[in-house]
Amino acid sequence: MSALRHDPPALRIAIVAALLFLLLGFLSILWTPYPVTSLDVAAALQDPGGAHWLGTDELGRDVLSLLMKGILTSFVVAGVAVAIGALLGVPLGLAAALLGPYAELGATGVSGYLLTLPAFVLAVLFACLFGPSAATLMVAIGIANIAPLALATRDAIRTAAAPDYVAAGRLAGGSGLDLARRHMLPTILRLILAQAIAQLAVGVLAEATLSYVGLGTQPPATSLGLLLADAQAYAAGRPGLLFVPGLALLLIALALTIVSREIRAAAGDTTGGAHGAA
């Protein structure tokens, strides 16, 4: 990632922000200020203070503890969904780019069909068949990730093979393997990574949206979407219950989007960005 050394401060801030949220989420596996299952109705809807830094919800649960667990759930669901999309989408994109026009036609056709199946439609279908859960949400968002990652892989290979230095290297007698290792592979990996991070941002938003409407993570587990849904009834008296998970969701998506954009720019992509959304 040496090409990123001289990137603007926005990239550094975005990376730090994304890592802090990631650390906050995974820290909840080992520790939270209070157990998220601990109910204290007498302490319900408390304002932020020394005992509860972000206050408590309607059941007396510590909001900071819930936020940490919610961030973890959102990252895990989105991360597994990206892994599913990459496992199927990257080979599809490789086939489209490397195996000739018929393979490209077939792979592009499959990708185009998958683009007509957004995560929301798949989540509704899987919720009807198997019941709403974080697992069905991972699969639904993962399937929606296949097409963007396949198209990004295909275009990354074309972008890497296009620059003049590749042609110059061939004329200078460089072997195909050497050119691929030194010039094409780093560009391809960066562009695929950029698309994967973009899909991670989309996945975090999709998980929150679908859990908010009851199609994803279910209690007693929590997520940013569930925190927003639970806080809606108390928005007038305790707007902080909405503001905290909403702001976290916004900052996570924004940080990941900036990182994705800057990695793509560093790799020299001029295609204009991500191919699709979950």
SVG drawing of the C-alpha trace seen along z (x, -y; Angstrom):
<svg xmlns="http://www.w3.org/2000/svg" viewBox="-43 -16 57 38">
<polyline fill="none" stroke="black" stroke-width="0.4" points="0.0,0.0 3.0,-2.3 0.9,-4.3 -1.1,-5.6 1.7,-7.2 1.1,-10.7 -2.7,-10.6 -4.7,-13.5 -5.5,-13.8 -9.0,-12.8 -7.8,-9.3 -5.8,-9.1 -8.8,-10.4 -11.1,-7.9 -8.8,-4.9 -8.4,-5.9 -12.2,-6.4 -13.0,-3.0 -10.4,-1.2 -11.7,-2.9 -15.2,-1.7 -13.9,1.7 -11.9,1.9 -14.9,0.6 -17.1,3.3 -14.7,6.2 -13.8,5.1 -17.4,5.9 -16.6,9.6 -14.3,9.3 -15.7,6.3 -18.6,3.8 -19.2,1.3 -22.4,3.3 -23.8,6.6 -26.2,5.8 -28.7,8.3 -28.7,6.5 -32.0,4.7 -32.5,1.9 -36.0,0.5 -35.4,-2.0 -32.5,-3.5 -34.5,-3.7 -34.0,-6.6 -31.3,-8.3 -29.3,-11.1 -25.6,-10.7 -23.5,-10.8 -20.7,-9.3 -22.3,-5.9 -23.6,-5.7 -21.6,-7.8 -24.3,-7.7 -27.2,-7.2 -29.7,-4.3 -32.5,-3.1 -36.1,-2.4 -35.2,0.9 -32.3,-0.6 -29.6,0.9 -26.4,-1.0 -26.4,-2.7 -22.6,-2.5 -22.7,1.2 -25.5,1.6 -23.7,-0.6 -20.6,1.5 -22.5,4.8 -24.5,3.2 -21.4,2.1 -20.0,5.6 -23.1,7.1 -23.2,4.7 -19.6,5.3 -19.9,9.1 -23.0,9.2 -21.5,6.9 -18.1,8.6 -19.5,12.1 -21.7,10.8 -18.6,9.3 -16.8,12.6 -19.7,14.4 -19.8,11.9 -16.1,12.1 -16.0,15.9 -18.5,16.1 -18.0,12.7 -14.2,12.6 -14.0,15.9 -17.0,14.8 -15.1,11.6 -11.9,13.4 -13.8,15.7 -15.4,12.7 -12.0,11.0 -9.8,14.0 -11.8,16.8 -13.0,15.2 -16.1,13.4 -18.5,16.3 -17.4,16.5 -17.7,12.8 -21.2,12.8 -22.3,15.5 -20.6,13.9 -22.0,10.5 -25.4,12.0 -25.3,13.6 -24.1,10.4 -26.8,8.4 -29.5,10.8 -28.1,10.6 -28.2,6.8 -32.0,7.1 -32.2,8.9 -31.4,6.3 -30.7,7.3 -34.1,6.1 -36.0,8.4 -33.7,11.4 -34.1,10.6 -37.9,10.6 -37.7,13.9 -35.3,15.6 -37.3,14.2 -40.4,15.8 -38.7,19.1 -36.4,19.4 -37.4,16.6 -35.6,13.3 -32.2,13.5 -28.6,12.2 -27.7,15.4 -30.3,15.0 -29.3,11.3 -25.7,12.3 -26.7,14.5 -29.1,12.0 -26.6,9.2 -23.9,11.6 -25.8,12.6 -26.4,8.9 -22.6,8.4 -21.7,10.9 -22.5,8.7 -20.6,5.6 -17.5,7.6 -17.6,9.6 -17.9,6.4 -15.2,4.7 -12.8,7.7 -13.5,7.8 -12.9,4.0 -9.8,4.1 -8.1,6.6 -8.9,4.4 -7.7,1.3 -4.4,3.0 -3.7,4.2 -4.4,0.8 -1.6,-1.5 1.2,-2.4 3.8,-1.0 2.5,2.5 2.9,2.2 6.3,0.7 7.3,3.6 6.2,6.1 8.2,4.2 11.2,4.2 11.1,8.0 9.5,8.4 7.7,11.7 4.0,11.9 4.4,13.3 6.8,10.6 4.6,7.8 1.6,9.4 3.5,9.6 5.1,6.2 2.3,4.0 -1.0,5.7 -1.5,7.8 -1.0,4.8 -3.5,2.7 -6.0,5.5 -5.8,6.3 -6.2,2.6 -9.3,2.1 -10.9,5.3 -10.1,4.2 -11.6,0.8 -14.8,2.4 -14.9,4.8 -14.6,1.9 -17.3,0.0 -19.6,3.1 -18.7,3.3 -20.0,-0.3 -23.2,0.6 -23.5,3.8 -23.4,1.9 -26.2,-0.4 -28.2,2.5 -28.0,4.5 -29.2,1.5 -32.0,0.8 -33.2,4.4 -32.9,5.0 -34.8,1.7 -37.8,3.1 -37.5,6.5 -36.0,8.6 -32.5,9.0 -31.0,9.3 -33.5,10.3 -33.5,9.6 -31.9,10.4 -29.0,9.7 -28.7,6.1 -27.4,4.1 -27.4,0.4 -30.7,0.9 -32.4,2.5 -31.1,-0.4 -32.7,-2.9 -35.9,-0.9 -36.1,-0.7 -35.3,-4.4 -38.0,-5.6 -40.7,-5.6 -38.6,-7.8 -37.3,-10.3 -39.3,-13.3 -38.1,-12.9 -34.7,-11.3 -33.4,-12.1 -30.0,-11.0 -31.2,-7.4 -31.6,-7.9 -28.7,-10.3 -26.0,-7.9 -26.5,-4.9 -27.5,-7.1 -24.3,-9.1 -22.2,-5.9 -23.9,-4.4 -23.2,-7.6 -19.5,-7.9 -18.8,-4.2 -20.3,-4.4 -18.6,-7.7 -15.2,-6.5 -15.3,-3.2 -16.5,-5.1 -13.6,-7.6 -11.1,-4.7 -12.5,-2.9 -12.4,-6.0 -8.8,-6.8 -7.6,-3.3 -9.3,-3.3 -7.7,-6.7 -4.3,-5.4 -4.7,-2.5 -5.4,-4.8 -9.0,-3.8 -10.9,-6.2 -14.1,-4.2 -15.9,-6.4 -16.4,-4.2 -18.5,-1.3 -20.7,0.8 -23.6,1.4 -25.2,1.5 -26.6,4.3"/>
</svg>
